[in-house]
Amino acid sequence: MFIQTQATENPDRLTFLPGREVTDGRALEFADAGAAERSPLAERLFAVEAVVRVALGADHIAITKTPDVAWHIVKPVVLGAIMDHFVAGDPVLKEAREANGADAGDHADDEISAQLRELIDTRIRPTARQSGGDVSFRGFENGVVLLEMEGGAFSLMDGITNMLRHYVPEVREVKDYRDALPKPGLDTPEGEAVRRVLDEQINPSVAGHGGHIALVDVRDDVVYIRLEGGCQGCGMADVTLKQGIETTIMREVPAISSVLDVTDHAGGSNPYFQPGKGGMSPV
């Protein structure tokens, strides 16, 4: 069994891709071991020292660790726990409610997830690819559709939301799955102030160029942003960040000392960062 890993915007959070289905399309998040009783897989992962949060998706497992323990210590143990779980053939979720005939809501969600996946694959994804991006279904939970958006697909968010709501009335909201993850820093006074700066001063300007700046997180005095739409892969992204976004945020919110870009610019239609040519993004 080969398990891949993928970094996230949060240095203490790592995504594990086991190469097989994890859930039936639902996105599930467990904040502690006590909340993981319904998932044998999550329980096994919480047994790993330093693991503080577990998230399960259709094809991935996201692990959040404590900041004081390095990934080179935690990662091998997590990989072993995931492998042991699937090799043993244990279920990801306990299905006690199904045995009691009380899971009608779960079956309804399964049908909705299948319908959403078909709409995304047959109607939305081809359009997103024509715009230089891509869209993948990541889950459906409590009326919220979780998608993985790339490149130009971010500029299609309003159209995607309207289409999914039209065909699937149960849909209340559509989010990029990364924006649905818990981020306490966004609820702080600094986080709210930075959001206002983006919404009122910065995004109205970049929208004219088909771009959007998403606030990923605020941790201590550092702001993490993601450049979307026409901004992703733009050759002027570094200049835009340093001379425009960072300057404006630091001027309006003095508690902030730096702004970091966590965009995968190699995924844009015109990337200024080429893997293998310079190594790290200049931002």
GIFEN-V885655 format. One record per backbone hydrogen bond with DSSP energy under -1.0 kcal/mol. CO is the residue of the C=O (numbers start at 1). NH is the residue of the N-H. E is the energy in kcal/mol with one decimal. If there is no record, write none. Layout:
BEGIN
CO_NH_E ; CO_NH_E
END
This chain:
BEGIN
4_17_-3.3 ; 6_15_-2.8 ; 10_13_-2.2 ; 12_65_-2.7 ; 14_63_-2.9 ; 15_6_-2.6 ; 16_61_-2.3 ; 17_4_-2.5 ; 28_56_-3.3 ; 30_54_-2.2 ; 33_36_-1.0 ; 36_39_-1.8 ; 38_94_-3.3 ; 39_43_-2.5 ; 40_44_-2.0 ; 41_45_-1.9 ; 42_46_-2.4 ; 45_48_-1.7 ; 48_51_-1.8 ; 50_66_-1.7 ; 53_64_-2.5 ; 54_30_-3.5 ; 55_62_-2.9 ; 56_28_-2.9 ; 58_22_-2.9 ; 60_57_-2.7 ; 61_16_-3.7 ; 62_55_-2.5 ; 63_14_-2.5 ; 64_52_-3.0 ; 64_53_-1.4 ; 66_69_-1.4 ; 70_73_-1.3 ; 70_74_-1.7 ; 71_75_-3.2 ; 74_78_-2.2 ; 75_79_-2.8 ; 76_80_-2.0 ; 77_81_-2.1 ; 78_82_-2.5 ; 79_83_-2.4 ; 80_84_-2.7 ; 81_85_-1.9 ; 82_86_-2.1 ; 83_87_-2.6 ; 84_88_-1.9 ; 85_90_-1.5 ; 95_99_-1.6 ; 96_100_-1.3 ; 97_102_-2.8 ; 98_101_-1.5 ; 103_107_-2.1 ; 104_108_-2.2 ; 105_109_-2.3 ; 106_110_-2.2 ; 107_111_-2.1 ; 108_112_-2.2 ; 109_113_-2.8 ; 110_114_-2.0 ; 111_115_-2.0 ; 112_116_-2.8 ; 113_117_-2.7 ; 114_118_-1.9 ; 115_119_-2.3 ; 116_120_-2.6 ; 117_121_-2.5 ; 118_122_-2.5 ; 119_123_-2.3 ; 119_124_-1.6 ; 120_125_-3.4 ; 124_128_-2.4 ; 125_129_-2.4 ; 126_130_-1.5 ; 127_131_-1.2 ; 128_133_-2.7 ; 129_132_-1.4 ; 134_150_-2.0 ; 136_148_-2.8 ; 139_146_-3.2 ; 141_144_-1.9 ; 143_172_-3.3 ; 143_173_-1.7 ; 144_141_-2.2 ; 145_175_-2.8 ; 146_138_-3.1 ; 146_139_-1.2 ; 147_177_-3.2 ; 148_136_-1.5 ; 150_134_-1.4 ; 150_153_-2.0 ; 151_154_-1.6 ; 151_229_-1.1 ; 152_155_-1.1 ; 153_156_-1.7 ; 154_157_-1.4 ; 156_160_-2.7 ; 157_161_-2.7 ; 158_162_-2.3 ; 159_163_-2.3 ; 160_164_-2.5 ; 161_165_-2.3 ; 162_166_-1.9 ; 163_167_-2.2 ; 164_168_-2.4 ; 168_171_-2.2 ; 173_145_-2.8 ; 175_147_-2.8 ; 176_179_-1.6 ; 183_186_-1.9 ; 184_187_-1.5 ; 188_192_-2.6 ; 189_193_-2.1 ; 190_194_-2.6 ; 191_195_-2.1 ; 192_196_-1.9 ; 193_197_-1.9 ; 194_198_-2.3 ; 195_199_-2.9 ; 196_200_-2.8 ; 197_201_-2.2 ; 197_202_-1.8 ; 198_203_-3.2 ; 202_206_-1.9 ; 203_207_-2.1 ; 206_209_-1.6 ; 206_211_-2.2 ; 207_210_-1.9 ; 210_230_-2.9 ; 212_228_-3.2 ; 214_226_-2.4 ; 217_224_-3.1 ; 219_222_-2.1 ; 221_257_-2.8 ; 221_258_-1.3 ; 222_219_-2.4 ; 223_260_-3.3 ; 224_216_-2.3 ; 224_217_-1.6 ; 225_262_-2.7 ; 226_214_-2.9 ; 228_212_-1.4 ; 228_231_-2.0 ; 229_232_-1.0 ; 231_234_-1.5 ; 234_237_-1.7 ; 236_240_-2.8 ; 237_241_-2.4 ; 238_242_-2.5 ; 239_243_-2.8 ; 240_244_-1.2 ; 240_245_-2.3 ; 241_246_-3.2 ; 244_248_-2.2 ; 245_249_-2.7 ; 246_250_-2.5 ; 247_251_-1.7 ; 248_252_-2.3 ; 249_253_-2.6 ; 253_256_-2.2 ; 258_223_-2.3 ; 260_225_-2.5 ; 263_265_-1.4 ; 264_267_-1.7 ; 265_268_-1.3 ; 274_277_-2.4 ; 278_280_-1.7
END
